Amino acid sequence: MFDIQFYKDKNGKSEIIDYLDDLQVKAQTSKDAKINREKILTYLKALEKYGTRIGSPIVKHIDGSIWELRPLKNRIFFFLLEG
């Protein structure tokens, strides 16, 4: 199991959490928003379980320890911290 932590700025705001919250609101009236949110959450759960070993098309290595999660047309950058 891998631990996923979302970046928060100095004000405690997280863009990805805000985006997921926004999709949750939109999902009540938009099928696309519902599908989008569910796909992101599914990919995050897979990343948490398998790490970067899950491979393409779910994750893509960018450079060094930087990767991207690729749910549908979304791109969520993350890094792998070992230790």
Jmol script that loads the backbone (N, CA, C; Angstrom):
load data "model"
ATOM      1  N   MET A   1       0.837  -1.182   0.000  1.00  0.00           N
ATOM      2  CA  MET A   1       0.000   0.000   0.000  1.00  0.00           C
ATOM      3  C   MET A   1       0.881   1.244   0.000  1.00  0.00           C
ATOM      4  N   PHE A   2       0.506   2.205  -0.793  1.00  0.00           N
ATOM      5  CA  PHE A   2       1.225   3.473  -0.883  1.00  0.00           C
ATOM      6  C   PHE A   2       0.374   4.566  -0.255  1.00  0.00           C
ATOM      7  N   ASP A   3       1.036   5.535   0.335  1.00  0.00           N
ATOM      8  CA  ASP A   3       0.348   6.641   0.998  1.00  0.00           C
ATOM      9  C   ASP A   3       0.264   7.825   0.039  1.00  0.00           C
ATOM     10  N   ILE A   4      -0.940   8.252  -0.281  1.00  0.00           N
ATOM     11  CA  ILE A   4      -1.136   9.402  -1.158  1.00  0.00           C
ATOM     12  C   ILE A   4      -1.440  10.621  -0.304  1.00  0.00           C
ATOM     13  N   GLN A   5      -0.661  11.664  -0.512  1.00  0.00           N
ATOM     14  CA  GLN A   5      -0.884  12.930   0.191  1.00  0.00           C
ATOM     15  C   GLN A   5      -1.018  14.023  -0.859  1.00  0.00           C
ATOM     16  N   PHE A   6      -2.019  14.861  -0.714  1.00  0.00           N
ATOM     17  CA  PHE A   6      -2.242  15.940  -1.661  1.00  0.00           C
ATOM     18  C   PHE A   6      -1.517  17.198  -1.203  1.00  0.00           C
ATOM     19  N   TYR A   7      -0.902  17.878  -2.144  1.00  0.00           N
ATOM     20  CA  TYR A   7      -0.217  19.140  -1.856  1.00  0.00           C
ATOM     21  C   TYR A   7      -1.237  20.182  -1.404  1.00  0.00           C
ATOM     22  N   LYS A   8      -0.876  20.915  -0.377  1.00  0.00           N
ATOM     23  CA  LYS A   8      -1.681  22.044   0.093  1.00  0.00           C
ATOM     24  C   LYS A   8      -0.782  23.268   0.149  1.00  0.00           C
ATOM     25  N   ASP A   9      -1.311  24.404  -0.305  1.00  0.00           N
ATOM     26  CA  ASP A   9      -0.533  25.640  -0.254  1.00  0.00           C
ATOM     27  C   ASP A   9      -0.505  26.192   1.171  1.00  0.00           C
ATOM     28  N   LYS A  10       0.101  27.352   1.347  1.00  0.00           N
ATOM     29  CA  LYS A  10       0.255  27.920   2.689  1.00  0.00           C
ATOM     30  C   LYS A  10      -1.074  28.241   3.352  1.00  0.00           C
ATOM     31  N   ASN A  11      -2.146  28.339   2.565  1.00  0.00           N
ATOM     32  CA  ASN A  11      -3.482  28.603   3.103  1.00  0.00           C
ATOM     33  C   ASN A  11      -4.285  27.321   3.332  1.00  0.00           C
ATOM     34  N   GLY A  12      -3.625  26.174   3.101  1.00  0.00           N
ATOM     35  CA  GLY A  12      -4.288  24.894   3.311  1.00  0.00           C
ATOM     36  C   GLY A  12      -5.176  24.452   2.163  1.00  0.00           C
ATOM     37  N   LYS A  13      -5.050  25.111   1.012  1.00  0.00           N
ATOM     38  CA  LYS A  13      -5.869  24.775  -0.153  1.00  0.00           C
ATOM     39  C   LYS A  13      -5.162  23.735  -1.010  1.00  0.00           C
ATOM     40  N   SER A  14      -5.940  22.790  -1.536  1.00  0.00           N
ATOM     41  CA  SER A  14      -5.429  21.770  -2.433  1.00  0.00           C
ATOM     42  C   SER A  14      -6.230  21.824  -3.731  1.00  0.00           C
ATOM     43  N   GLU A  15      -5.546  22.066  -4.842  1.00  0.00           N
ATOM     44  CA  GLU A  15      -6.241  22.173  -6.124  1.00  0.00           C
ATOM     45  C   GLU A  15      -6.959  20.885  -6.491  1.00  0.00           C
ATOM     46  N   ILE A  16      -6.349  19.743  -6.230  1.00  0.00           N
ATOM     47  CA  ILE A  16      -6.990  18.480  -6.610  1.00  0.00           C
ATOM     48  C   ILE A  16      -8.222  18.215  -5.748  1.00  0.00           C
ATOM     49  N   ILE A  17      -8.147  18.509  -4.464  1.00  0.00           N
ATOM     50  CA  ILE A  17      -9.318  18.322  -3.595  1.00  0.00           C
ATOM     51  C   ILE A  17     -10.428  19.286  -4.004  1.00  0.00           C
ATOM     52  N   ASP A  18     -10.065  20.524  -4.310  1.00  0.00           N
ATOM     53  CA  ASP A  18     -11.063  21.492  -4.781  1.00  0.00           C
ATOM     54  C   ASP A  18     -11.704  21.021  -6.086  1.00  0.00           C
ATOM     55  N   TYR A  19     -10.893  20.477  -6.981  1.00  0.00           N
ATOM     56  CA  TYR A  19     -11.404  19.984  -8.262  1.00  0.00           C
ATOM     57  C   TYR A  19     -12.373  18.821  -8.052  1.00  0.00           C
ATOM     58  N   LEU A  20     -12.002  17.882  -7.180  1.00  0.00           N
ATOM     59  CA  LEU A  20     -12.884  16.746  -6.891  1.00  0.00           C
ATOM     60  C   LEU A  20     -14.184  17.213  -6.240  1.00  0.00           C
ATOM     61  N   ASP A  21     -14.094  18.180  -5.350  1.00  0.00           N
ATOM     62  CA  ASP A  21     -15.303  18.741  -4.728  1.00  0.00           C
ATOM     63  C   ASP A  21     -16.196  19.404  -5.772  1.00  0.00           C
ATOM     64  N   ASP A  22     -15.581  20.146  -6.693  1.00  0.00           N
ATOM     65  CA  ASP A  22     -16.328  20.806  -7.762  1.00  0.00           C
ATOM     66  C   ASP A  22     -17.019  19.772  -8.659  1.00  0.00           C
ATOM     67  N   LEU A  23     -16.302  18.704  -8.990  1.00  0.00           N
ATOM     68  CA  LEU A  23     -16.902  17.644  -9.804  1.00  0.00           C
ATOM     69  C   LEU A  23     -18.065  16.974  -9.083  1.00  0.00           C
ATOM     70  N   GLN A  24     -17.947  16.824  -7.772  1.00  0.00           N
ATOM     71  CA  GLN A  24     -19.023  16.210  -7.000  1.00  0.00           C
ATOM     72  C   GLN A  24     -20.300  17.043  -7.097  1.00  0.00           C
ATOM     73  N   VAL A  25     -20.159  18.346  -7.020  1.00  0.00           N
ATOM     74  CA  VAL A  25     -21.321  19.235  -7.148  1.00  0.00           C
ATOM     75  C   VAL A  25     -21.897  19.142  -8.562  1.00  0.00           C
ATOM     76  N   LYS A  26     -21.023  19.216  -9.562  1.00  0.00           N
ATOM     77  CA  LYS A  26     -21.474  19.158 -10.953  1.00  0.00           C
ATOM     78  C   LYS A  26     -22.066  17.799 -11.313  1.00  0.00           C
ATOM     79  N   ALA A  27     -21.607  16.737 -10.638  1.00  0.00           N
ATOM     80  CA  ALA A  27     -22.066  15.381 -10.940  1.00  0.00           C
ATOM     81  C   ALA A  27     -23.553  15.190 -10.682  1.00  0.00           C
ATOM     82  N   GLN A  28     -24.132  16.053  -9.894  1.00  0.00           N
ATOM     83  CA  GLN A  28     -25.564  15.940  -9.615  1.00  0.00           C
ATOM     84  C   GLN A  28     -26.405  16.268 -10.842  1.00  0.00           C
ATOM     85  N   THR A  29     -25.835  17.029 -11.765  1.00  0.00           N
ATOM     86  CA  THR A  29     -26.572  17.393 -12.977  1.00  0.00           C
ATOM     87  C   THR A  29     -25.831  17.038 -14.259  1.00  0.00           C
ATOM     88  N   SER A  30     -24.604  16.542 -14.141  1.00  0.00           N
ATOM     89  CA  SER A  30     -23.797  16.251 -15.322  1.00  0.00           C
ATOM     90  C   SER A  30     -23.245  14.829 -15.264  1.00  0.00           C
ATOM     91  N   LYS A  31     -23.640  14.032 -16.247  1.00  0.00           N
ATOM     92  CA  LYS A  31     -23.136  12.660 -16.329  1.00  0.00           C
ATOM     93  C   LYS A  31     -21.622  12.659 -16.560  1.00  0.00           C
ATOM     94  N   ASP A  32     -21.133  13.579 -17.401  1.00  0.00           N
ATOM     95  CA  ASP A  32     -19.696  13.659 -17.670  1.00  0.00           C
ATOM     96  C   ASP A  32     -18.894  13.953 -16.406  1.00  0.00           C
ATOM     97  N   ALA A  33     -19.379  14.867 -15.583  1.00  0.00           N
ATOM     98  CA  ALA A  33     -18.688  15.197 -14.331  1.00  0.00           C
ATOM     99  C   ALA A  33     -18.671  13.995 -13.396  1.00  0.00           C
ATOM    100  N   LYS A  34     -19.763  13.260 -13.358  1.00  0.00           N
ATOM    101  CA  LYS A  34     -19.834  12.068 -12.504  1.00  0.00           C
ATOM    102  C   LYS A  34     -18.828  11.017 -12.966  1.00  0.00           C
ATOM    103  N   ILE A  35     -18.799  10.762 -14.262  1.00  0.00           N
ATOM    104  CA  ILE A  35     -17.859   9.781 -14.820  1.00  0.00           C
ATOM    105  C   ILE A  35     -16.422  10.232 -14.570  1.00  0.00           C
ATOM    106  N   ASN A  36     -16.150  11.503 -14.801  1.00  0.00           N
ATOM    107  CA  ASN A  36     -14.819  12.066 -14.608  1.00  0.00           C
ATOM    108  C   ASN A  36     -14.347  11.882 -13.168  1.00  0.00           C
ATOM    109  N   ARG A  37     -15.185  12.244 -12.219  1.00  0.00           N
ATOM    110  CA  ARG A  37     -14.838  12.131 -10.799  1.00  0.00           C
ATOM    111  C   ARG A  37     -14.607  10.673 -10.401  1.00  0.00           C
ATOM    112  N   GLU A  38     -15.495   9.794 -10.838  1.00  0.00           N
ATOM    113  CA  GLU A  38     -15.354   8.374 -10.500  1.00  0.00           C
ATOM    114  C   GLU A  38     -14.071   7.795 -11.076  1.00  0.00           C
ATOM    115  N   LYS A  39     -13.718   8.198 -12.291  1.00  0.00           N
ATOM    116  CA  LYS A  39     -12.493   7.695 -12.920  1.00  0.00           C
ATOM    117  C   LYS A  39     -11.256   8.184 -12.154  1.00  0.00           C
ATOM    118  N   ILE A  40     -11.248   9.450 -11.756  1.00  0.00           N
ATOM    119  CA  ILE A  40     -10.119   9.980 -10.982  1.00  0.00           C
ATOM    120  C   ILE A  40      -9.980   9.221  -9.667  1.00  0.00           C
ATOM    121  N   LEU A  41     -11.086   9.023  -8.961  1.00  0.00           N
ATOM    122  CA  LEU A  41     -11.035   8.308  -7.677  1.00  0.00           C
ATOM    123  C   LEU A  41     -10.595   6.864  -7.866  1.00  0.00           C
ATOM    124  N   THR A  42     -11.047   6.216  -8.932  1.00  0.00           N
ATOM    125  CA  THR A  42     -10.637   4.842  -9.224  1.00  0.00           C
ATOM    126  C   THR A  42      -9.135   4.774  -9.482  1.00  0.00           C
ATOM    127  N   TYR A  43      -8.610   5.717 -10.254  1.00  0.00           N
ATOM    128  CA  TYR A  43      -7.180   5.743 -10.550  1.00  0.00           C
ATOM    129  C   TYR A  43      -6.363   6.037  -9.290  1.00  0.00           C
ATOM    130  N   LEU A  44      -6.863   6.920  -8.447  1.00  0.00           N
ATOM    131  CA  LEU A  44      -6.160   7.206  -7.191  1.00  0.00           C
ATOM    132  C   LEU A  44      -6.110   5.968  -6.298  1.00  0.00           C
ATOM    133  N   LYS A  45      -7.204   5.210  -6.245  1.00  0.00           N
ATOM    134  CA  LYS A  45      -7.220   3.976  -5.449  1.00  0.00           C
ATOM    135  C   LYS A  45      -6.239   2.958  -6.016  1.00  0.00           C
ATOM    136  N   ALA A  46      -6.177   2.849  -7.344  1.00  0.00           N
ATOM    137  CA  ALA A  46      -5.231   1.932  -7.976  1.00  0.00           C
ATOM    138  C   ALA A  46      -3.793   2.362  -7.692  1.00  0.00           C
ATOM    139  N   LEU A  47      -3.530   3.662  -7.760  1.00  0.00           N
ATOM    140  CA  LEU A  47      -2.194   4.178  -7.459  1.00  0.00           C
ATOM    141  C   LEU A  47      -1.824   3.889  -6.012  1.00  0.00           C
ATOM    142  N   GLU A  48      -2.772   4.053  -5.119  1.00  0.00           N
ATOM    143  CA  GLU A  48      -2.540   3.774  -3.704  1.00  0.00           C
ATOM    144  C   GLU A  48      -2.218   2.297  -3.487  1.00  0.00           C
ATOM    145  N   LYS A  49      -2.861   1.431  -4.229  1.00  0.00           N
ATOM    146  CA  LYS A  49      -2.662  -0.008  -4.049  1.00  0.00           C
ATOM    147  C   LYS A  49      -1.391  -0.519  -4.733  1.00  0.00           C
ATOM    148  N   TYR A  50      -1.143  -0.081  -5.974  1.00  0.00           N
ATOM    149  CA  TYR A  50      -0.058  -0.652  -6.764  1.00  0.00           C
ATOM    150  C   TYR A  50       1.135   0.272  -6.985  1.00  0.00           C
ATOM    151  N   GLY A  51       0.992   1.537  -6.651  1.00  0.00           N
ATOM    152  CA  GLY A  51       2.070   2.480  -6.923  1.00  0.00           C
ATOM    153  C   GLY A  51       2.275   2.653  -8.417  1.00  0.00           C
ATOM    154  N   THR A  52       3.464   3.053  -8.801  1.00  0.00           N
ATOM    155  CA  THR A  52       3.740   3.309 -10.214  1.00  0.00           C
ATOM    156  C   THR A  52       3.841   2.025 -11.030  1.00  0.00           C
ATOM    157  N   ARG A  53       3.863   0.876 -10.365  1.00  0.00           N
ATOM    158  CA  ARG A  53       3.902  -0.398 -11.082  1.00  0.00           C
ATOM    159  C   ARG A  53       2.646  -0.629 -11.904  1.00  0.00           C
ATOM    160  N   ILE A  54       1.603   0.145 -11.635  1.00  0.00           N
ATOM    161  CA  ILE A  54       0.351  -0.025 -12.365  1.00  0.00           C
ATOM    162  C   ILE A  54       0.537   0.244 -13.854  1.00  0.00           C
ATOM    163  N   GLY A  55       1.477   1.114 -14.193  1.00  0.00           N
ATOM    164  CA  GLY A  55       1.875   1.330 -15.575  1.00  0.00           C
ATOM    165  C   GLY A  55       0.878   2.065 -16.453  1.00  0.00           C
ATOM    166  N   SER A  56       1.220   2.058 -17.729  1.00  0.00           N
ATOM    167  CA  SER A  56       0.428   2.745 -18.743  1.00  0.00           C
ATOM    168  C   SER A  56      -0.849   1.962 -19.023  1.00  0.00           C
ATOM    169  N   PRO A  57      -1.928   2.605 -19.292  1.00  0.00           N
ATOM    170  CA  PRO A  57      -2.144   4.023 -19.554  1.00  0.00           C
ATOM    171  C   PRO A  57      -2.525   4.819 -18.304  1.00  0.00           C
ATOM    172  N   ILE A  58      -2.495   4.185 -17.132  1.00  0.00           N
ATOM    173  CA  ILE A  58      -2.942   4.865 -15.909  1.00  0.00           C
ATOM    174  C   ILE A  58      -1.911   5.870 -15.418  1.00  0.00           C
ATOM    175  N   VAL A  59      -0.651   5.489 -15.433  1.00  0.00           N
ATOM    176  CA  VAL A  59       0.411   6.421 -15.043  1.00  0.00           C
ATOM    177  C   VAL A  59       1.460   6.487 -16.140  1.00  0.00           C
ATOM    178  N   LYS A  60       2.134   7.611 -16.198  1.00  0.00           N
ATOM    179  CA  LYS A  60       3.228   7.792 -17.155  1.00  0.00           C
ATOM    180  C   LYS A  60       4.387   8.461 -16.430  1.00  0.00           C
ATOM    181  N   HIS A  61       5.585   7.912 -16.646  1.00  0.00           N
ATOM    182  CA  HIS A  61       6.787   8.503 -16.062  1.00  0.00           C
ATOM    183  C   HIS A  61       7.158   9.741 -16.874  1.00  0.00           C
ATOM    184  N   ILE A  62       7.410  10.849 -16.193  1.00  0.00           N
ATOM    185  CA  ILE A  62       7.777  12.093 -16.869  1.00  0.00           C
ATOM    186  C   ILE A  62       9.288  12.285 -16.832  1.00  0.00           C
ATOM    187  N   ASP A  63       9.855  12.366 -15.619  1.00  0.00           N
ATOM    188  CA  ASP A  63      11.293  12.573 -15.472  1.00  0.00           C
ATOM    189  C   ASP A  63      11.661  12.400 -14.009  1.00  0.00           C
ATOM    190  N   GLY A  64      12.759  11.716 -13.741  1.00  0.00           N
ATOM    191  CA  GLY A  64      13.193  11.529 -12.355  1.00  0.00           C
ATOM    192  C   GLY A  64      12.105  10.887 -11.524  1.00  0.00           C
ATOM    193  N   SER A  65      11.680  11.561 -10.477  1.00  0.00           N
ATOM    194  CA  SER A  65      10.626  11.009  -9.619  1.00  0.00           C
ATOM    195  C   SER A  65       9.254  11.615  -9.930  1.00  0.00           C
ATOM    196  N   ILE A  66       9.144  12.325 -11.070  1.00  0.00           N
ATOM    197  CA  ILE A  66       7.875  12.955 -11.447  1.00  0.00           C
ATOM    198  C   ILE A  66       7.092  12.042 -12.388  1.00  0.00           C
ATOM    199  N   TRP A  67       5.831  11.861 -12.058  1.00  0.00           N
ATOM    200  CA  TRP A  67       4.915  11.010 -12.820  1.00  0.00           C
ATOM    201  C   TRP A  67       3.623  11.773 -13.057  1.00  0.00           C
ATOM    202  N   GLU A  68       2.782  11.229 -13.941  1.00  0.00           N
ATOM    203  CA  GLU A  68       1.451  11.791 -14.088  1.00  0.00           C
ATOM    204  C   GLU A  68       0.420  10.680 -14.041  1.00  0.00           C
ATOM    205  N   LEU A  69      -0.659  10.960 -13.368  1.00  0.00           N
ATOM    206  CA  LEU A  69      -1.828  10.091 -13.333  1.00  0.00           C
ATOM    207  C   LEU A  69      -2.706  10.547 -14.484  1.00  0.00           C
ATOM    208  N   ARG A  70      -3.268   9.593 -15.266  1.00  0.00           N
ATOM    209  CA  ARG A  70      -3.915   9.946 -16.524  1.00  0.00           C
ATOM    210  C   ARG A  70      -5.367   9.479 -16.632  1.00  0.00           C
ATOM    211  N   PRO A  71      -6.234   9.903 -15.721  1.00  0.00           N
ATOM    212  CA  PRO A  71      -7.638   9.508 -15.851  1.00  0.00           C
ATOM    213  C   PRO A  71      -8.341  10.309 -16.950  1.00  0.00           C
ATOM    214  N   LEU A  72      -8.829   9.597 -17.955  1.00  0.00           N
ATOM    215  CA  LEU A  72      -9.496  10.218 -19.101  1.00  0.00           C
ATOM    216  C   LEU A  72      -8.615  11.324 -19.672  1.00  0.00           C
ATOM    217  N   LYS A  73      -9.131  12.542 -19.802  1.00  0.00           N
ATOM    218  CA  LYS A  73      -8.332  13.638 -20.367  1.00  0.00           C
ATOM    219  C   LYS A  73      -7.620  14.452 -19.289  1.00  0.00           C
ATOM    220  N   ASN A  74      -7.785  14.088 -18.035  1.00  0.00           N
ATOM    221  CA  ASN A  74      -7.134  14.793 -16.929  1.00  0.00           C
ATOM    222  C   ASN A  74      -5.683  14.354 -16.805  1.00  0.00           C
ATOM    223  N   ARG A  75      -4.856  15.254 -16.303  1.00  0.00           N
ATOM    224  CA  ARG A  75      -3.470  14.936 -15.996  1.00  0.00           C
ATOM    225  C   ARG A  75      -3.177  15.466 -14.600  1.00  0.00           C
ATOM    226  N   ILE A  76      -2.805  14.551 -13.707  1.00  0.00           N
ATOM    227  CA  ILE A  76      -2.510  14.911 -12.325  1.00  0.00           C
ATOM    228  C   ILE A  76      -1.054  14.533 -12.062  1.00  0.00           C
ATOM    229  N   PHE A  77      -0.216  15.536 -11.891  1.00  0.00           N
ATOM    230  CA  PHE A  77       1.199  15.275 -11.646  1.00  0.00           C
ATOM    231  C   PHE A  77       1.417  14.881 -10.190  1.00  0.00           C
ATOM    232  N   PHE A  78       2.342  13.925 -10.002  1.00  0.00           N
ATOM    233  CA  PHE A  78       2.694  13.494  -8.652  1.00  0.00           C
ATOM    234  C   PHE A  78       4.144  13.058  -8.646  1.00  0.00           C
ATOM    235  N   PHE A  79       4.683  12.919  -7.454  1.00  0.00           N
ATOM    236  CA  PHE A  79       6.034  12.395  -7.364  1.00  0.00           C
ATOM    237  C   PHE A  79       6.054  11.248  -6.373  1.00  0.00           C
ATOM    238  N   LEU A  80       7.026  10.383  -6.570  1.00  0.00           N
ATOM    239  CA  LEU A  80       7.199   9.208  -5.732  1.00  0.00           C
ATOM    240  C   LEU A  80       8.333   9.481  -4.765  1.00  0.00           C
ATOM    241  N   LEU A  81       8.029   9.411  -3.499  1.00  0.00           N
ATOM    242  CA  LEU A  81       9.020   9.627  -2.454  1.00  0.00           C
ATOM    243  C   LEU A  81       9.270   8.291  -1.778  1.00  0.00           C
ATOM    244  N   GLU A  82      10.483   7.800  -1.893  1.00  0.00           N
ATOM    245  CA  GLU A  82      10.823   6.516  -1.282  1.00  0.00           C
ATOM    246  C   GLU A  82      11.633   6.756  -0.022  1.00  0.00           C
ATOM    247  N   GLY A  83      11.410   5.855   0.933  1.00  0.00           N
ATOM    248  CA  GLY A  83      12.229   6.001   2.126  1.00  0.00           C
ATOM    249  C   GLY A  83      11.563   5.673   3.391  1.00  0.00           C
TER     250      GLY A  83
END
end "model"
wireframe off; spacefill off
backbone 0.3
color backbone group
